[in-house]
């Protein structure tokens, strides 16, 4: 039982680090795309406010939610693997 608890804690720590890195990377890519769109279209006004609004829209997007798959996919695979190893 202690081995399962250790696997769970270490696994969640590793997955959290991966989630944070992936989330920061995805946000920086989106910020770069917004800056490029601003420059390409020659917009006027407050650039930083426009980029912040675009990032707020990104925070509610499906792509942002799909990053949570970092937790769902590995945990599901480990559960399925443990089930099949013990009952088949």
Beta strands, then each sheet from edge to edge (+ up, - down):
end
